[in-house]
Amino acid sequence: MKRIVIFASGGGTNAENLIRFFHNRDNASVIQVLTNNPHAKVLDRCKKLKVSALSFNKIAFTGTDDVLDILKVSQPDLIILAGFLWKFPEKILKHFPNKVVNVHPALLPKFGGKGMYGMHVHEAVVKNKEKETGITIHYVNEHYDEGAIVFQAKCEVLPTDSAEDVAAKIHELEMEHFPLIVEKLLK
């Protein structure tokens, strides 16, 4: 059985969706969720879903090998960033080459890079009067949102859409496509 570790920073809706999707599958399961936010709602979701969850600080992530050591013990086949806001350290990427995947709430290369996450992205999409947006699932490399693109799904942006409307459309795309693409990547 393939092993998935998820990194999340906030509410954890994508993490929960992935956990539920793989819960009764015989090909893969989410074995652990790691967060940089000790108050993240994803921790409550994991508790309810009976999935191991740990929080860590910046020193454990970038200043020591603590998080890397946790991953070495977990031996994930795939590491998923689902709303994880910190840049991933090269030492982890080197230890798990082509095994770290992120979902970004825009059609990269548009609206990517440092500081472009969540509502910041949706507000930029609306401000720039984009006619479409979507999600990008991509491999993670040492630069923000520049890894090889695995999959994109699009949705229309109406002239009357607010950033909240765009966020809702993106959330639907994430819920629909992210688990299916993760499953394909594990084959």
C-alpha positions in Angstrom: 0.0 0.0 0.0 1.3 3.5 -1.0 1.8 5.9 1.9 0.8 9.6 1.7 1.9 12.4 4.1 0.1 15.7 3.9 1.5 19.1 4.9 -1.2 21.8 5.7 -1.2 25.2 7.4 -4.9 26.0 7.9 -8.4 24.7 7.7 -7.5 21.4 6.1 -10.5 20.9 3.8 -8.2 19.5 1.1 -6.4 17.3 3.6 -9.8 16.0 4.8 -10.9 15.4 1.3 -7.8 13.3 0.6 -8.0 11.4 3.8 -11.7 10.5 3.1 -10.9 9.6 -0.5 -8.2 7.2 0.4 -9.8 5.9 3.6 -11.2 2.6 2.1 -8.9 2.3 -0.8 -6.5 -0.7 -0.9 -3.9 1.1 -3.0 -3.0 4.0 -0.7 -3.7 5.8 2.5 -2.9 9.1 4.3 -0.7 8.0 7.1 0.2 11.4 8.6 -0.5 15.1 8.5 2.1 17.7 9.4 1.4 21.3 10.1 3.5 24.4 10.8 0.5 25.9 12.7 -0.2 24.5 16.2 -3.7 26.1 16.0 -4.6 24.9 12.5 -8.1 23.4 12.1 -6.5 20.6 10.2 -5.4 19.1 13.5 -9.1 18.9 14.7 -10.1 17.2 11.4 -7.3 14.7 11.8 -8.3 13.9 15.3 -11.9 13.2 14.2 -10.7 11.1 11.3 -8.2 9.2 13.4 -5.1 10.2 11.4 -1.8 11.0 13.0 -1.1 14.7 13.0 1.9 16.7 14.3 2.8 20.4 14.4 6.3 21.7 14.0 8.1 25.1 14.1 10.4 26.8 11.7 13.5 25.5 13.4 12.4 21.9 13.2 11.6 22.5 9.5 14.6 24.4 8.2 17.1 24.7 11.0 17.4 21.0 11.9 16.6 17.6 10.4 13.6 17.0 12.7 10.9 17.1 10.0 13.1 15.3 7.6 13.7 12.6 10.2 10.0 12.2 10.7 9.5 11.8 7.0 12.3 9.2 6.8 10.5 7.1 9.5 7.1 7.6 7.7 8.6 6.6 4.3 6.0 8.4 2.2 5.5 7.4 -1.4 4.1 10.9 -2.0 4.2 14.1 0.0 1.2 16.4 -0.6 1.1 20.1 0.1 -2.5 21.1 0.7 -2.6 24.7 1.7 0.9 24.6 3.1 2.3 28.1 3.2 6.1 27.7 3.8 8.7 27.2 1.1 9.8 23.6 1.1 13.4 23.0 2.2 15.8 21.7 -0.5 17.1 19.0 1.9 13.6 17.4 2.0 13.2 17.8 -1.8 16.6 16.1 -2.4 15.7 13.2 -0.1 12.3 12.8 -1.8 12.9 13.7 -5.4 9.7 14.0 -7.5 7.6 12.9 -4.6 6.4 16.4 -3.4 3.2 17.7 -5.0 1.3 21.0 -4.4 -2.1 22.3 -5.5 -2.1 26.0 -6.4 -5.4 28.0 -6.7 -4.6 29.5 -10.1 -3.5 28.6 -13.6 0.3 28.7 -13.2 2.4 30.5 -14.2 -0.2 33.2 -13.6 -0.6 34.4 -10.0 2.2 32.2 -8.5 5.2 33.0 -6.4 5.8 34.2 -2.8 2.8 35.6 -1.1 0.4 34.3 -3.7 -1.9 31.9 -1.8 -5.6 31.7 -0.9 -7.5 34.9 -1.1 -4.5 36.9 -2.3 -4.7 34.8 -5.5 -8.5 35.2 -5.9 -8.3 38.9 -5.3 -5.6 39.3 -8.0 -7.7 37.2 -10.5 -10.7 39.5 -10.0 -8.6 42.7 -10.0 -6.9 41.7 -13.3 -10.4 40.9 -14.8 -9.3 37.4 -15.8 -11.9 35.5 -17.8 -10.8 32.2 -16.4 -8.9 30.7 -13.6 -8.5 27.3 -12.1 -6.1 25.0 -10.2 -2.7 23.7 -10.9 -1.3 20.5 -9.5 2.5 20.6 -9.8 5.7 19.0 -8.5 7.5 21.2 -5.9 11.0 22.4 -6.5 13.2 24.9 -4.8 11.2 27.9 -6.1 7.7 28.9 -5.3 5.2 27.5 -7.8 7.7 26.7 -10.5 7.8 22.9 -10.5 6.6 20.8 -13.4 2.9 21.0 -14.0 1.0 17.7 -13.6 -2.6 18.9 -14.2 -4.7 22.0 -14.6 -8.5 22.4 -14.4 -10.2 25.6 -15.5 -13.3 27.5 -14.6 -14.9 30.7 -15.9 -14.6 34.0 -14.0 -17.7 36.2 -14.6 -17.4 40.0 -14.6 -19.7 40.0 -11.5 -17.6 37.4 -9.5 -16.1 38.5 -6.3 -12.9 37.0 -4.9 -15.2 34.9 -2.6 -17.1 33.6 -5.7 -13.8 32.7 -7.3 -12.6 31.0 -4.1 -15.8 28.8 -4.1 -15.2 27.8 -7.7 -11.6 26.9 -7.0 -12.6 24.9 -3.9 -15.0 22.8 -6.1 -12.2 22.1 -8.6 -9.8 21.1 -5.8 -12.4 18.8 -4.2 -13.2 17.1 -7.5 -9.7 16.8 -9.1 -7.0 16.7 -6.4 -7.7 13.2 -5.0 -8.0 11.7 -8.5 -4.7 13.2 -9.6 -2.9 12.1 -6.4 -4.2 8.6 -7.0 -2.8 8.7 -10.6 0.6 9.9 -9.4 0.8 6.9 -7.0 0.5 4.3 -9.8 
